[in-house]
Amino acid sequence: MSENSGIARPYHVLVLCTGNSARSVMGEALFNVLGKGRFVAYSAGSRPSGAIQPMAAELAAELGYDVSKLRSKSWDEFERPDAPTMDIVITVCDNAAGEACPVWLGSPMTAHWGVDDPAAVVGDESTRRHAYMKAFSELRRRVELLLALPVEKLDRLVVQRHLRDIGERAAADASAHDA
């Protein structure tokens, strides 16, 4: 956490998805820009696609994120001894949530914030763009809910509960909206 080894540091967040091409990279950008130094985020995938979806990169750029930092990468990079120790690991796709994740150094808090895959949407550009905007908006709302918490002052178990509640509440809101 931010008080590890007595030195204040930002919370390290890893946002996971299977392909690491859209949702997880948008989550990375949102945490890094909106977190204003309180959070340092990374993204990765269990089976990275090798490319970032152009509309995801466009939304990250509009937010003010340096898209040259975005690349599709394996979560294996974050298992290495020289990798940053994660405080929080968030899955944003149901496939990644159901996979056997690596054992992360530092025993990070975990949560599932499922978001529909905009890269899977077929149709014209307007339809696809709408899907990306919807996913981006859902992720932004969840990131903002976490950022509104005084996580630095809260007990780890309380933060863990809030992380999970954010994902569960969003899922319930989406189900009610679709009904």
C-alpha positions as CSV (number, residue, x, y, z in Angstrom):
1,M,0.0,0.0,0.0
2,S,1.1,3.6,0.1
3,E,2.8,3.1,3.5
4,N,4.9,0.1,2.5
5,S,8.4,0.2,4.1
6,G,7.5,3.5,5.6
7,I,7.8,5.4,2.3
8,A,4.7,7.0,0.9
9,R,4.2,6.0,-2.7
10,P,1.3,5.9,-5.2
11,Y,-1.0,2.9,-5.3
12,H,0.0,0.5,-8.1
13,V,-2.9,-0.8,-10.1
14,L,-2.9,-3.5,-12.7
15,V,-5.9,-3.6,-15.0
16,L,-6.4,-7.0,-16.7
17,C,-8.3,-8.3,-19.7
18,T,-7.7,-11.2,-22.0
19,G,-6.4,-9.3,-25.1
20,N,-5.1,-6.1,-23.5
21,S,-6.2,-4.1,-26.5
22,A,-9.2,-2.0,-25.3
23,R,-10.8,-2.1,-21.9
24,S,-7.7,-2.7,-19.8
25,V,-5.7,0.0,-21.7
26,M,-8.6,2.5,-21.2
27,G,-8.5,1.6,-17.5
28,E,-4.8,2.2,-17.4
29,A,-5.2,5.6,-19.0
30,L,-8.1,6.6,-16.7
31,F,-6.2,5.7,-13.5
32,N,-3.0,7.4,-14.6
33,V,-4.7,10.7,-15.7
34,L,-7.5,11.0,-13.2
35,G,-5.4,9.6,-10.3
36,K,-3.1,12.6,-10.6
37,G,-0.2,10.7,-9.1
38,R,-2.1,8.9,-6.3
39,F,-2.3,5.9,-8.6
40,V,0.1,4.5,-11.1
41,A,-1.6,2.0,-13.4
42,Y,-0.5,-0.6,-15.8
43,S,-2.5,-3.0,-18.1
44,A,-1.9,-6.5,-19.3
45,G,-3.6,-9.5,-20.7
46,S,-3.6,-13.3,-20.3
47,R,-3.4,-13.7,-24.1
48,P,-2.4,-10.3,-25.4
49,S,-3.5,-9.4,-28.9
50,G,-0.3,-7.6,-29.7
51,A,-2.1,-4.4,-30.8
52,I,-4.1,-1.6,-29.2
53,Q,-7.5,-0.9,-30.6
54,P,-7.4,2.4,-32.4
55,M,-10.6,3.7,-30.8
56,A,-9.3,2.8,-27.3
57,A,-6.1,4.7,-28.0
58,E,-8.1,7.7,-29.4
59,L,-10.1,7.9,-26.1
60,A,-7.0,7.6,-24.0
61,A,-5.4,10.4,-26.0
62,E,-8.5,12.6,-25.7
63,L,-8.2,12.1,-21.9
64,G,-4.6,13.5,-22.1
65,Y,-2.8,10.2,-21.8
66,D,0.5,9.6,-23.7
67,V,-0.6,6.8,-26.0
68,S,3.0,6.0,-26.8
69,K,3.0,4.3,-23.4
70,L,0.2,1.9,-24.4
71,R,1.2,-1.5,-25.7
72,S,-0.5,-4.9,-25.6
73,K,1.5,-7.1,-23.2
74,S,1.3,-10.3,-21.1
75,W,0.5,-10.3,-17.5
76,D,3.7,-12.4,-17.2
77,E,5.6,-9.1,-17.2
78,F,4.2,-8.4,-13.8
79,E,5.2,-11.7,-12.3
80,R,8.9,-10.9,-12.6
81,P,10.9,-10.0,-9.5
82,D,11.8,-6.6,-11.0
83,A,8.1,-5.7,-11.7
84,P,6.4,-3.1,-9.5
85,T,4.5,-4.6,-6.6
86,M,0.8,-4.2,-7.2
87,D,-1.6,-2.9,-4.5
88,I,-4.7,-3.5,-6.6
89,V,-5.5,-5.9,-9.5
90,I,-8.8,-5.3,-11.4
91,T,-10.1,-7.6,-14.1
92,V,-12.4,-5.9,-16.6
93,C,-13.5,-8.8,-18.7
94,D,-15.3,-11.9,-17.6
95,N,-12.8,-14.2,-19.4
96,A,-9.8,-12.8,-17.4
97,A,-11.8,-12.9,-14.2
98,G,-12.4,-16.7,-14.7
99,E,-8.9,-17.6,-15.6
100,A,-6.3,-18.8,-13.1
101,C,-4.3,-15.6,-12.5
102,P,-0.7,-15.6,-11.4
103,V,0.2,-15.3,-7.8
104,W,1.0,-11.6,-7.5
105,L,3.8,-10.4,-5.3
106,G,2.6,-8.4,-2.3
107,S,-0.9,-10.1,-2.2
108,P,-2.8,-7.2,-3.9
109,M,-6.4,-6.4,-3.3
110,T,-8.5,-7.7,-6.2
111,A,-11.8,-6.9,-7.8
112,H,-13.8,-7.7,-11.0
113,W,-15.2,-4.7,-12.8
114,G,-16.8,-6.4,-15.8
115,V,-17.3,-4.3,-18.9
116,D,-18.7,-5.4,-22.3
117,D,-15.9,-5.7,-24.9
118,P,-16.2,-2.9,-27.4
119,A,-13.7,-4.6,-29.7
120,A,-16.3,-7.4,-30.2
121,V,-19.0,-5.1,-31.5
122,V,-19.6,-5.3,-35.2
123,G,-21.2,-2.7,-37.3
124,D,-20.5,0.7,-38.8
125,E,-18.1,3.1,-37.3
126,S,-20.8,4.9,-35.4
127,T,-22.0,1.7,-33.7
128,R,-18.4,0.7,-32.8
129,R,-17.6,4.2,-31.5
130,H,-20.7,4.1,-29.3
131,A,-19.6,0.8,-27.8
132,Y,-16.1,2.2,-27.0
133,M,-17.7,5.4,-25.5
134,K,-20.0,3.2,-23.4
135,A,-17.1,1.1,-22.1
136,F,-15.0,4.1,-21.5
137,S,-17.8,5.9,-19.5
138,E,-18.4,2.8,-17.4
139,L,-14.7,2.4,-16.6
140,R,-14.4,6.2,-15.9
141,R,-17.3,6.1,-13.4
142,R,-15.8,3.2,-11.5
143,V,-12.3,4.8,-11.4
144,E,-13.9,8.0,-10.1
145,L,-15.7,6.1,-7.4
146,L,-12.4,4.6,-6.2
147,L,-10.6,7.9,-6.5
148,A,-13.3,9.6,-4.3
149,L,-12.4,7.3,-1.4
150,P,-9.6,8.3,1.0
151,V,-7.9,5.0,0.4
152,E,-4.7,6.2,2.1
153,K,-6.7,6.5,5.4
154,L,-8.8,3.3,5.1
155,D,-8.0,-0.1,6.4
156,R,-7.1,-2.6,3.6
157,L,-10.2,-4.7,4.2
158,V,-12.4,-1.7,3.8
159,V,-10.7,-0.7,0.6
160,Q,-11.1,-4.3,-0.7
161,R,-14.8,-4.2,0.1
162,H,-15.2,-0.9,-1.7
163,L,-13.3,-2.2,-4.8
164,R,-15.7,-5.2,-5.0
165,D,-18.8,-3.1,-4.3
166,I,-17.9,-0.7,-7.1
167,G,-17.8,-3.7,-9.6
168,E,-21.0,-5.3,-8.2
169,R,-22.9,-2.1,-8.0
170,A,-22.0,-1.2,-11.6
171,A,-23.1,-4.7,-12.7
172,A,-26.4,-4.4,-10.9
173,D,-27.0,-0.9,-12.4
174,A,-26.2,-2.3,-15.9
175,S,-28.6,-5.2,-15.4
176,A,-31.4,-2.9,-14.2
177,H,-30.7,-0.6,-17.2
178,D,-31.0,-3.5,-19.7
179,A,-34.2,-4.8,-18.2
